């Protein structure tokens, strides 16, 4: 019975492992133009569903109170968009003198400059009992900042 309880508690991580295993066994299902149509389902439907469900679970008071935590939002945005990319850059300077493949380092640099995926930020914050309203706001705001910057 303890295994079943543990599985219920860790359902999200088990789901992630199963999704990765399924993608490894049959990758053609999730490619662009494939049956799952990730260019539509992931880009639009999944993100909208996550925000919609998260928004339904929040009280208006929680969201309003989360918006006034300017120091928290500033810290999260600076950490995500400045500190973490700078730390990755320093790490890459150290790794560049090793025999690691140059393209692997360029990939790490690219990923290090990206914010966490919106869905992961919100779901994982909710899973650990964190400030879900702040996570939703910062995910949306960070994505907005990067999208606005990208369009210019």
FENHULIN-V440100 format. One record per backbone hydrogen bond with DSSP energy under -0.5 kcal/mol. NH is the residue of the N-H (numbers start at 0). CO is the residue of the C=O. E is the energy in kcal/mol with one decimal. If there is no record, write none. Layout:
nh/co/e
NH/CO/E
NH/CO/E
This chain:
nh/co/e
4/0/-2.0
5/1/-2.5
6/2/-2.5
7/3/-2.1
8/4/-2.1
9/5/-2.4
10/7/-0.8
13/9/-2.2
14/10/-2.3
15/11/-2.1
16/12/-2.4
17/13/-2.5
18/14/-2.4
19/15/-2.4
20/16/-2.5
21/17/-2.6
22/18/-2.2
23/19/-2.0
24/20/-2.2
25/21/-2.5
28/25/-1.2
29/26/-1.0
30/27/-0.5
33/30/-2.7
35/28/-1.7
36/33/-1.2
39/36/-2.0
40/36/-2.8
41/37/-1.2
42/37/-1.3
43/39/-2.2
44/39/-1.5
45/40/-3.2
46/41/-0.8
47/43/-2.2
48/44/-2.5
49/45/-2.4
50/46/-2.4
51/47/-2.5
52/48/-2.9
53/49/-2.6
54/50/-2.7
55/51/-2.1
56/52/-1.5
57/53/-0.6
57/54/-0.7
62/58/-2.0
63/59/-2.5
64/60/-2.8
65/61/-2.0
66/62/-1.5
67/63/-0.7
68/65/-1.1
69/67/-1.9
72/68/-2.2
73/69/-2.8
74/70/-2.5
75/71/-2.6
76/72/-2.6
77/73/-2.7
78/74/-2.8
79/75/-2.6
80/76/-2.8
81/77/-2.0
82/77/-2.4
83/78/-2.7
85/81/-2.0
86/82/-2.7
87/83/-2.5
88/84/-2.2
89/85/-2.2
90/86/-2.3
91/87/-2.6
92/88/-1.8
93/89/-1.6
94/90/-2.6
95/91/-1.8
96/93/-1.0
97/94/-1.7
104/100/-1.6
105/101/-2.0
106/102/-2.1
107/103/-2.2
108/104/-2.2
109/105/-2.2
110/106/-2.6
111/107/-2.3
112/108/-0.8
112/109/-0.9
113/110/-1.2
120/116/-2.5
121/117/-2.1
122/118/-2.7
123/119/-2.6
124/120/-1.5
125/121/-2.3
126/122/-2.4
127/123/-1.5
128/125/-1.1
129/124/-3.0
131/129/-1.5
134/130/-2.1
135/131/-2.6
136/132/-2.4
137/133/-2.8
138/134/-2.4
139/135/-2.5
140/136/-3.0
141/137/-2.7
142/138/-2.2
143/139/-2.3
144/140/-2.7
145/141/-2.2
146/142/-2.7
147/143/-2.8
148/144/-2.3
149/145/-2.3
150/146/-2.0
151/147/-0.9
